[in-house]
Every structure is written in structure tokens, then in C-alpha cells.
């Protein structure tokens, strides 16, 4: 059984998008994911502080989206309540 060169593996191209009946939606989702997370996952584990800073940079897009979502979850009901209670 031949295992090949384990220390320097050769990777093929990434996974392809499956065929879909909604190609526009697939393109839109992949575009959003590339916009939110353009950086590659940091693999270097040599220094914990450096790794954490790289991991935060990697997750920055998701953190910004989560902050905007939480802001909307809090502000939309609050503004709606103000409009309903203060109809001046």
C-alpha cells in the first residue's frame, strides 16, 4: 500500500458548488461568504497571542455581521414601541 509523500501532501481544487435549481441564490450566498470572510484560516499555532489575533481577524466579518444583527434586534422593537406609544 503506497501512502505517497505524507509530509508534503498535494491537494486538488476545492469543492465545487453542487448543481442547483437556484444558481442565482448559490452565487449570492458564496459572494456573501467571500465578502464576510475573505481571509484564510490561520494554521500557525506557534504563539497563542499571535494565533488569537489572527483568529479574530479571520472571524472579523462574522463578528461585524453579528453586531449589526444584535443592533437591529434591539433597535427595531424599541423604535416600533416609540412610534406606537408616542404618536405625536
C-alpha positions in Angstrom: 0.0 0.0 0.0 1.6 3.3 -1.2 0.9 6.3 1.0 2.7 8.9 -1.0 4.5 11.8 0.4 2.8 12.5 3.8 4.9 15.4 4.8 4.1 17.4 1.6 0.5 16.4 0.6 -0.8 17.5 -2.8 -4.3 19.0 -2.6 -6.6 19.2 -5.6 -9.0 22.0 -6.3 -11.6 23.0 -3.7 -15.1 21.6 -3.6 -17.3 22.6 -6.4 -20.8 24.0 -5.9 -23.4 21.3 -6.4 -25.8 21.7 -9.3 -28.8 23.6 -8.1 -32.2 24.7 -9.5 -31.4 28.2 -8.0 -28.0 29.1 -9.3 -28.6 32.8 -8.5 -29.1 32.1 -4.9 -26.0 29.9 -4.7 -23.9 32.7 -6.3 -25.3 35.2 -3.9 -24.5 33.1 -0.8 -21.0 32.4 -2.0 -20.5 36.1 -2.7 -21.7 37.0 0.8 -19.4 34.4 2.4 -16.4 35.7 0.4 -17.3 39.3 1.4 -17.7 38.4 5.1 -14.7 36.1 5.4 -12.0 36.9 2.8 -9.0 35.7 4.9 -7.7 32.2 5.1 -7.9 30.3 8.3 -4.7 30.8 10.3 -2.9 27.5 10.8 0.3 28.6 12.7 0.0 27.7 16.4 3.5 28.8 17.4 2.4 31.7 19.6 -1.0 31.8 21.3 -1.3 35.6 21.3 -0.5 35.8 17.6 -2.9 32.9 16.9 -5.7 34.7 18.8 -5.2 37.9 16.9 -5.2 36.1 13.6 -8.3 34.2 14.6 -10.1 37.4 15.5 -9.0 38.8 12.1 -10.3 35.7 10.4 -13.7 36.0 12.2 -14.0 39.8 11.9 -16.6 39.7 9.2 -18.9 37.4 11.2 -18.4 39.5 14.3 -19.4 42.6 12.4 -22.5 40.9 11.0 -23.4 39.6 14.4 -23.0 43.1 15.9 -25.3 44.7 13.2 -27.8 41.9 13.8 -27.9 42.4 17.5 -28.3 46.2 16.9 -31.3 45.6 14.7 -32.8 43.1 17.2 -32.6 45.7 19.9 -33.4 48.9 18.0 -36.3 47.8 15.7 -38.7 46.8 18.6 -37.6 49.9 20.6 -38.3 52.3 17.7 -41.6 50.5 17.0 -42.6 50.9 20.6 -41.7 54.6 20.5 -43.8 55.0 17.3 -46.8 53.2 18.8 -46.7 54.9 22.3 -45.8 58.4 21.1 -48.0 59.0 18.1 -47.4 62.8 18.3 
